[in-house]
Amino acid sequence: MSLSLIASAPLCATEIDDLVNTSQDIRDTFAYGIKTIAGGASYAGQGFIAPAMAENGHISKSQQDAYNAAVAAVQAATYSYDPNADQYFQDQADQAMDTVSEMIDAYVDAAQQIIMVATVNEMAQDAQTAPDEREAMALQEFMGANDVVLQDEDIETYNTALSNTEQAIQVAAAYMAVANDENLLNQADNMAREYNVTFEEAASVFFDLDTTAVWVSFDGGNTIQGLQVGNYFVSAQDVLTRAETEEFYTTSPEGGCWFAENQEECLNGGP
């Protein structure tokens, strides 16, 4: 297995290395001076005399010049870092899409009684156009054998699930919009640099429909920064038109093939 030398290399620039080395050299000399005083004073209390050694603890002109040059080099340098907004928002989008899947499952569960209404409607249409009342008798038998009454809780459960799913979809879309937009990612990175943080340190993120923005906080909510995604909204008609070719709709009770005698053939364009 090969190892990457690049991955293990330190992230310090050369001028930082110089500053570390020159300042450490002074610290080593400083430590010598402190020890000279500490050890000498301790021995003095016992009547022992330390040799003349302080000169070895003097900071030299060359040390001064080297340190000051390193300081000037660091001060003149331009430093930056990657707050990693691209990975953060891709992760947020992926997690949000997982939530969408969960919400869709919950919606399907909540829609079972509405599917029953659709079934009753199909059978009632058959009875309506039948030449005799045998289809009406079949409908009556089906209604007697199944719970076809729509209760208040059925409506509340369905409506809540629909709204929750829509909200989850909007959140996922907003995060995906940011993740796919280089300008928004650059804006997000600059936003993080203002606080000298990375997105790994983000405290919270949310999408607000009223402001059409994704909001991020790095301090728990006291300060939030917005990323505007208003340009990514589509119309209700766009959504309805796109849905007509999506499997979730085409395989649903309202997609045209749910009640077909051969559903698979119907979905494949058959009669």
CORCOR-V9321 format. One record per backbone hydrogen bond with DSSP energy under -0.5 kcal/mol. NH is the residue of the N-H (numbers start at 1). CO is the residue of the C=O. If there is no record, write none. Layout:
nh-><NH/NH>
co-><CO/CO>
//
This chain:
nh-><5/8/9/9/17/18/19/20/21/22/23/24/25/26/27/28/29/30/31/32/33/34/35/36/37/38/39/40/41/42/43/44/45/46/47/48/50/53/56/57/58/60/64/65/66/67/68/69/70/71/72/73/74/75/76/77/79/83/88/89/90/91/92/93/94/95/96/97/98/99/100/101/102/103/104/105/106/107/108/109/110/111/112/115/116/117/118/119/120/121/122/123/124/125/126/127/128/129/130/137/138/139/140/141/142/143/144/145/146/148/151/155/156/157/158/159/160/161/162/163/164/165/166/167/168/169/170/171/172/173/174/175/176/177/178/179/180/181/182/185/186/187/188/189/190/191/192/193/194/195/195/196/197/199/201/202/203/204/206/208/209/212/213/214/215/215/216/217/218/219/225/227/228/229/232/233/239/240/241/242/243/244/244/245/246/249/250/251/252/255/257/258/260/263/266/267/268/269/270>
co-><3/4/5/6/13/14/15/16/17/18/19/20/21/22/23/24/25/26/27/28/29/30/31/32/33/34/35/36/37/38/39/40/41/43/44/43/48/51/53/54/55/58/60/61/62/63/64/65/66/67/68/69/70/71/72/73/77/81/84/85/86/87/88/89/90/91/92/93/94/95/96/97/98/99/100/101/102/103/104/105/106/107/109/111/112/113/114/115/116/117/118/119/120/121/122/123/124/125/126/133/134/135/136/137/138/139/140/141/142/146/149/151/152/153/154/155/156/157/158/159/160/161/162/163/164/165/166/167/168/169/170/171/172/173/174/175/176/178/180/181/182/183/184/185/186/187/188/189/190/191/192/193/192/83/198/199/217/217/215/213/207/208/208/227/206/213/225/204/223/223/216/214/226/212/229/230/235/236/237/238/239/240/241/242/243/246/246/247/249/252/250/252/257/261/262/263/264/266/265>
//
